[in-house]
Amino acid sequence: MSEEKRKVNKAKAKAVAEYKKKQGLVLKEIKNRGSATIPEISEATGLQTSDVFKYVTALTQFRKVRVVGEKEGYLTYALAKE
């Protein structure tokens, strides 16, 4: 192995930080409400519904949130119990 330092791609690092920030907003909103639909999260955070869907899908796959019901035709999400 070489002893060169790994170079950090600043553009990628910035994109990852922005993604984590927005994902954190989604988690915070779900935590504050107890449970929420994607449109509710979108309205509260100011994020586009399509982006909220992507974040919630990823959070569901990583078992950070789970589906807990349905409201007005939309799935309702809450924090997963650890």
Residue pairs with C-beta under 8 A, 6 or more apart in sequence:
22 45
22 47
22 51
22 55
23 55
23 58
23 59
25 45
25 47
26 41
26 45
26 47
26 52
26 55
26 56
26 59
27 59
27 64
27 65
27 79
29 36
29 40
29 41
29 44
29 45
30 36
30 41
30 65
30 77
30 78
30 79
31 79
33 40
33 44
34 78
35 68
35 69
35 76
35 77
35 78
36 44
36 76
36 77
36 78
37 71
37 72
37 74
37 75
37 76
37 77
38 49
38 52
38 53
38 56
38 74
38 75
38 77
39 49
39 74
41 47
41 52
41 56
41 77
42 48
42 49
42 51
42 52
45 52
47 55
56 65
56 77
59 65
59 77
60 66
60 67
60 77
63 80
64 79
64 80
65 77
65 78
65 79
65 80
66 77
66 78
66 79
66 80
67 75
67 76
67 77
68 76
68 77
68 78
69 75
69 76
70 76
